[in-house]
Amino acid sequence: MKEGKLRALAITSNAPSDALPGVPTIAQAGYPEFAADIWTAVLVPAGTPKDIVALLQREIARVVERPETRERMAALGYRPVGNTPDECAKHIRTEAARWAKVIHDAGIKVR
């Protein structure tokens, strides 16, 4: 794109990207029901003690809040959110249900 060989038509997230200024979201480009954010989470085995989960969440949030971390993430097009373990679990459930419906409705089969 920087060399002018490609042109971005839209990004699939719900929010514009600082890494691609001027590129509309796919909703802004005319497909309001489509969104496919890329997200990352840190997961631990079921049954991990709550105090360990809380410590990990706190320390990861501390690192994500560092200016150098935020700058690097922004340069890569990431928008750090950071949330609680319960909010993350809810997001995973929502995404799993959403994509299961897409797979079912599209008739996608695993061979």
N, C-alpha and C positions, 0 to 999 in steps of 0.2 A: 504494500500500500504506500509506503514512504517513497518508493521508486516510481509510483504512478502506474504500475502494472496491474494492480488490483484495485477495485473500488468496493468499499463496504456498503452494502445496501441497508443493513439493519443489524442490531444486536438482539439476542433472544431474551435478555433479562428484562425485568419490569422497570428498571431505572436506567437512565442514561449512564454511559461510562466516561469517567474522566480521562481514561486512556484513549478513547476514540471520540473526541469532541466533535459535535456536529453530526454524528451518525445517530439516526433515530432508533428508538426501540422498535421491535417488530410490531408492537401494538400501535405506535405512532405511524408506522408504515402501512397500516390498514388491516392488521390481523390482531384485533384486541383480545381474542381469547387464547392466543398463543403466548406462552412464556416458558422458558427452559433455563433457569438459572443453574449455574454450576456452583456447588457448595461443597465444603469440606468440613468434617467434624472429627473430633478425637473421641474414640470410643474405648471403653474398658470392659473387661469381662463382667457378665451379670454377677451380682453378689459382691462386687468390690465395695468395701466399707465406705459409707457416706462421707466420712472425714477425709478419706483419700480422694474421692471424687471432688469434694469441695476444694481441697488443696490444689489438685490439678487444674480445676476451672479457674481458680484465683491466679495461679502462676501463668497459665496460658493467656489469660486476659491481661495480665501485667505486661507480658512480652508484646502482645498485639497493640497495646497502647503506646509503646515506645515510638517516638517520631521516626526513627530509622526503619522500623518494621512497617509502619503505616505508609511511609514513602515508597518502600520497595514493593509492597502489596499493590499500591495505587499504580505504580509503573507497570505492573503486570496485569492491570485491569481488575484486580480484586477489590471488593468493597467489604472490609471487615465488619462483621455484625457483632459477634460475641453475644452469647446469651446463656441462660441457665441450663443445667442438664435437663430439666423438665421441658423447657421450651424446645431444646434440641430434639428430645424424644418425640414431642408433638409434631415437629417439622418432618421427622423421618416417617412417622405414621401417615401424615398428610401426603407426602411425596409418594410413598409406597402405594397408597390407595389411588392416587391420581394416575400414576404410570401403569398400574394394573388395569385400570379402566381403559386407558389408551391402547394397551396391548390387546385387551379383550375386544374392544370395539373395532380395532383394525384387523382382527382375526389372525394375529401373529401367532405362529406355532413354533415350538422348539423341536428340533429334530434330534 
